[in-house]
């Protein structure tokens, strides 16, 4: 399989906004080169460079997303950017991720370990007194680095209980559903409309170790999939945007659960979210956490 690799150089001050934009596009993957000694510095630059370099990966023929990226840069960078692209093989894409994606921890419970680092000293070091969660982050949304994923996994440590049934709407890489299983959930339904995400989720599940008592169903489909309404769940996980949540709230409220963890919601949508959930779900807010402009809403009805 081939990908379009888009290399972007842009001002550091808008890098966070740009990566949020890439998350909203659901590109195949991206990483930031925090230091590149091969690129000469300008004379007036200090130790920290003024610009940063981000490599983005798209399906080979996805012209639409590349155009949207270019529009963002032209709109926000005042021509102070550089973009080039080329076609790369899957192997090159994977090697790029392996170079820049390293083990790290989230909250008190999890160490996130890329599969190629399973036996590394770094993985062993940070997994002491942590639950290792193994993942190949390159093929679907959900690397663990994004604020919304960190918010969700951290909150799940206080919410998901042993023997719970959990539904993960828009599972992406499967990182949240895997996390739920590692925290003790016995039945997990993970669903995503993107077939590539389903394949990535299945692969990541196979890389983790679970007791045979656990049941996992990974399905391709949307909010109207009949399987969603055939089970009762202790917890619903939805790391998806407010726009998607609001458009599908009539289906979400029919799901048999009384506990909802929502993320993927920007802080500007806080009041709209409170109003929507109060009206459509009933119940009350249990917890609200903010991190770098993103929200995690724990709601109970």
C-alpha positions as CSV (number, residue, x, y, z in Angstrom):
1,X,0.0,0.0,0.0
2,X,1.2,3.5,-0.7
3,X,0.7,6.8,1.1
4,X,1.0,10.5,0.3
5,X,3.6,11.9,2.7
6,X,3.1,15.7,3.2
7,X,6.0,17.5,4.8
8,X,5.1,20.8,6.4
9,X,7.2,23.5,8.0
10,X,5.2,26.1,9.9
11,X,5.5,28.6,12.8
12,X,5.6,27.0,16.2
13,X,2.9,29.2,17.6
14,X,0.2,27.6,15.4
15,X,1.6,24.0,15.5
16,X,-1.0,23.0,18.2
17,X,-3.9,24.5,16.2
18,X,-2.6,22.7,13.1
19,X,-2.4,19.3,14.8
20,X,-5.9,19.7,16.1
21,X,-6.9,20.4,12.6
22,X,-5.2,17.2,11.4
23,X,-7.1,15.3,14.1
24,X,-10.3,16.7,12.9
25,X,-9.4,15.5,9.3
26,X,-8.6,12.1,10.7
27,X,-5.5,11.7,8.6
28,X,-3.8,8.3,8.5
29,X,-1.0,9.6,10.8
30,X,1.4,12.5,11.6
31,X,4.4,13.2,13.8
32,X,6.3,16.4,14.7
33,X,10.1,16.4,14.3
34,X,11.1,18.2,17.5
35,X,14.7,18.5,16.5
36,X,16.4,18.0,13.2
37,X,20.1,18.7,13.0
38,X,20.1,18.4,9.3
39,X,18.1,21.6,8.9
40,X,20.3,24.7,9.3
41,X,19.1,27.4,11.7
42,X,18.7,31.0,10.8
43,X,21.3,33.3,12.3
44,X,18.8,35.1,14.4
45,X,17.3,31.9,15.9
46,X,18.2,30.8,19.4
47,X,18.4,27.3,20.6
48,X,14.7,26.8,20.1
49,X,13.7,27.2,16.5
50,X,10.9,29.5,15.4
51,X,9.4,26.9,13.0
52,X,8.5,23.3,13.4
53,X,8.4,20.3,11.0
54,X,5.4,18.0,10.8
55,X,5.1,15.0,8.5
56,X,1.6,13.9,7.6
57,X,0.4,10.8,5.9
58,X,-2.7,10.5,3.7
59,X,-4.1,7.8,1.4
60,X,-2.2,8.0,-1.9
61,X,-5.0,9.6,-3.9
62,X,-6.7,11.7,-1.2
63,X,-6.4,15.0,-2.9
64,X,-9.2,16.5,-0.9
65,X,-7.4,16.4,2.4
66,X,-4.2,17.7,0.9
67,X,-6.1,20.7,-0.4
68,X,-7.7,21.3,3.0
69,X,-4.2,21.3,4.6
70,X,-3.0,23.8,2.0
71,X,-6.0,26.0,2.6
72,X,-5.3,25.9,6.4
73,X,-1.7,26.9,5.9
74,X,-2.5,29.7,3.5
75,X,-5.2,31.1,5.8
76,X,-3.2,30.9,9.1
77,X,0.5,31.2,8.2
78,X,0.7,34.4,6.2
79,X,2.8,32.6,3.6
80,X,5.3,31.7,6.4
81,X,5.2,27.9,5.6
82,X,6.7,25.3,3.3
83,X,4.9,22.2,2.0
84,X,6.1,19.3,-0.1
85,X,4.7,15.9,-0.8
86,X,5.7,12.6,-2.2
87,X,4.4,9.0,-2.4
88,X,5.9,6.5,0.0
89,X,5.4,2.8,0.6
90,X,3.8,1.4,3.8
91,X,7.2,0.3,5.0
92,X,8.6,3.9,4.9
93,X,5.5,5.1,6.8
94,X,5.9,2.5,9.5
95,X,9.6,3.2,9.9
96,X,8.9,6.9,10.3
97,X,6.5,6.2,13.2
98,X,8.9,3.8,14.8
99,X,11.5,6.5,15.0
100,X,9.4,9.2,16.7
101,X,6.7,7.2,18.6
102,X,8.2,6.0,22.0
103,X,6.7,4.5,25.2
104,X,5.0,6.9,27.6
105,X,2.6,6.9,30.5
106,X,-1.0,8.2,31.0
107,X,-2.4,8.8,34.4
108,X,-1.7,6.5,37.3
109,X,-2.5,3.2,35.5
110,X,-1.3,3.0,31.9
111,X,2.0,2.8,30.0
112,X,1.4,3.1,26.3
113,X,3.9,0.9,24.4
114,X,4.2,0.8,20.6
115,X,4.4,-2.8,19.5
116,X,7.9,-2.5,18.2
117,X,9.1,-1.4,21.7
118,X,7.6,-4.3,23.6
119,X,10.9,-5.7,24.8
120,X,12.8,-2.4,25.0
121,X,14.4,-1.2,28.2
122,X,12.3,2.0,28.1
123,X,9.1,-0.1,27.9
124,X,10.2,-2.2,30.8
125,X,11.2,0.9,32.8
126,X,7.9,2.8,32.5
127,X,5.7,-0.2,32.9
128,X,6.7,-0.7,36.5
129,X,3.5,-0.5,38.6
130,X,1.6,0.3,35.4
131,X,-0.7,-1.6,33.0
132,X,1.1,-1.9,29.6
133,X,-1.2,-1.1,26.7
134,X,0.4,-2.2,23.4
135,X,-0.6,-0.4,20.2
136,X,0.4,0.2,16.6
137,X,-0.5,3.9,16.4
138,X,0.1,4.5,12.7
139,X,-3.1,3.4,11.0
140,X,-6.0,5.0,12.9
141,X,-6.9,7.8,15.2
142,X,-5.9,7.1,18.8
143,X,-2.2,7.2,19.4
144,X,-2.6,8.2,23.0
145,X,-0.8,11.5,22.5
146,X,-3.9,13.6,21.9
147,X,-5.4,15.4,24.8
148,X,-8.8,13.8,24.4
149,X,-7.3,10.3,24.6
150,X,-5.3,11.2,27.7
151,X,-8.4,12.7,29.3
152,X,-10.5,9.6,28.6
153,X,-8.0,7.0,29.7
154,X,-7.3,9.0,32.9
155,X,-11.0,9.3,33.8
156,X,-11.7,5.6,32.8
157,X,-9.4,4.6,35.7
158,X,-12.0,5.9,38.1
159,X,-15.1,4.7,36.2
160,X,-14.6,1.4,34.5
161,X,-15.0,-1.5,37.0
162,X,-14.3,-5.2,37.0
163,X,-16.9,-7.2,35.0
164,X,-18.4,-4.0,33.3
165,X,-19.8,-4.0,29.8
166,X,-18.5,-1.1,27.8
167,X,-19.3,0.4,24.4
168,X,-16.7,2.4,22.5
169,X,-18.3,4.5,19.8
170,X,-15.8,5.6,17.1
171,X,-13.1,3.2,18.4
172,X,-10.4,4.3,15.9
173,X,-7.2,2.4,16.9
174,X,-9.1,0.7,19.7
175,X,-7.0,2.3,22.5
176,X,-9.9,3.1,24.7
177,X,-11.7,-0.2,24.3
178,X,-8.4,-2.0,25.0
179,X,-7.9,0.2,28.0
180,X,-11.4,-0.7,29.3
181,X,-10.6,-4.4,29.0
182,X,-7.3,-3.9,30.9
183,X,-9.1,-2.1,33.6
184,X,-11.4,-5.2,34.1
185,X,-14.3,-4.8,31.7
186,X,-15.6,-8.2,30.6
187,X,-17.6,-7.3,27.5
188,X,-16.6,-4.6,25.1
189,X,-18.3,-3.5,21.9
190,X,-16.1,-1.4,19.7
191,X,-17.5,0.2,16.6
192,X,-16.3,2.5,13.8
193,X,-17.6,3.5,10.5
194,X,-14.1,3.4,9.0
195,X,-13.1,-0.1,7.8
196,X,-9.4,0.8,8.2
197,X,-10.1,1.7,11.8
198,X,-11.8,-1.6,12.4
199,X,-8.7,-3.5,10.9
200,X,-6.4,-1.4,13.1
201,X,-8.5,-2.1,16.2
202,X,-8.5,-5.8,15.5
203,X,-4.8,-5.8,15.1
204,X,-4.1,-3.8,18.3
205,X,-6.4,-6.1,20.3
206,X,-4.4,-9.1,19.0
207,X,-1.2,-7.5,20.4
208,X,-2.5,-7.3,24.0
209,X,-3.0,-10.1,26.5
210,X,-6.4,-10.7,28.0
211,X,-8.1,-13.6,29.9
212,X,-10.2,-15.9,27.8
213,X,-13.3,-14.8,29.9
214,X,-13.3,-11.4,28.1
215,X,-15.6,-10.9,25.1
216,X,-14.8,-8.3,22.5
217,X,-16.8,-7.4,19.4
218,X,-15.3,-5.1,16.8
219,X,-17.8,-4.0,14.2
220,X,-17.9,-1.7,11.2
221,X,-20.9,0.6,11.3
222,X,-22.4,3.8,12.5
223,X,-24.7,4.9,15.3
224,X,-27.6,2.9,13.7
225,X,-25.9,-0.5,13.9
226,X,-28.5,-2.9,15.4
227,X,-25.9,-4.5,17.7
228,X,-25.5,-1.3,19.6
229,X,-29.1,-1.5,21.0
230,X,-29.0,-5.3,21.8
231,X,-26.9,-5.0,25.0
232,X,-26.8,-3.1,28.3
233,X,-23.6,-1.3,29.1
234,X,-22.2,0.2,32.4
235,X,-20.1,2.7,30.5
236,X,-20.3,4.4,27.0
237,X,-17.1,5.8,25.6
238,X,-17.2,8.4,22.8
239,X,-14.1,10.3,21.9
240,X,-15.8,12.1,19.0
241,X,-16.5,15.7,18.1
242,X,-19.5,17.7,19.4
243,X,-20.9,18.0,15.9
244,X,-21.0,14.2,15.5
245,X,-22.4,13.7,19.0
246,X,-25.2,16.3,18.5
247,X,-26.1,14.9,15.1
248,X,-26.5,11.5,16.6
249,X,-27.9,12.3,20.0
250,X,-31.3,10.7,19.3
251,X,-29.6,7.4,18.7
252,X,-27.1,7.8,21.6
253,X,-29.8,8.3,24.1
254,X,-31.5,5.0,23.1
255,X,-28.4,3.0,24.0
256,X,-28.9,1.1,27.2
257,X,-26.5,2.8,29.6
258,X,-26.6,5.4,32.3
259,X,-22.9,6.4,32.2
260,X,-21.4,8.4,29.4
261,X,-17.8,9.6,29.0
262,X,-17.6,12.1,26.2
263,X,-14.4,13.7,24.8
264,X,-13.4,15.2,21.5
265,X,-15.3,18.3,22.5
266,X,-13.5,21.7,22.4
267,X,-14.0,24.1,25.4
268,X,-16.0,26.5,23.3
269,X,-18.7,23.9,23.1
270,X,-19.0,23.4,26.9
271,X,-22.3,25.2,27.4
272,X,-23.8,23.7,24.2
273,X,-22.8,20.3,25.5
274,X,-24.4,20.8,28.9
275,X,-27.6,22.0,27.3
276,X,-27.7,19.1,24.9
277,X,-27.1,16.4,27.5
278,X,-29.5,17.9,30.0
279,X,-32.2,18.1,27.4
280,X,-31.6,14.8,25.6
281,X,-30.1,12.5,28.2
282,X,-31.4,13.8,31.4
283,X,-29.4,13.2,34.6
284,X,-26.5,15.3,35.6
285,X,-22.8,16.1,35.2
286,X,-20.5,13.9,37.3
287,X,-17.2,15.4,36.3
288,X,-15.8,17.9,33.8
289,X,-12.1,18.1,33.0
290,X,-10.3,20.5,30.6
291,X,-6.9,20.0,29.0
292,X,-5.4,22.3,26.4
293,X,-8.7,23.5,25.0
294,X,-10.4,20.0,25.1
295,X,-13.1,18.6,27.4
296,X,-13.8,15.3,29.0
297,X,-17.4,15.1,30.2
298,X,-18.5,12.4,32.6
299,X,-22.3,12.3,32.5
300,X,-24.8,10.1,34.5
301,X,-28.5,9.7,33.9
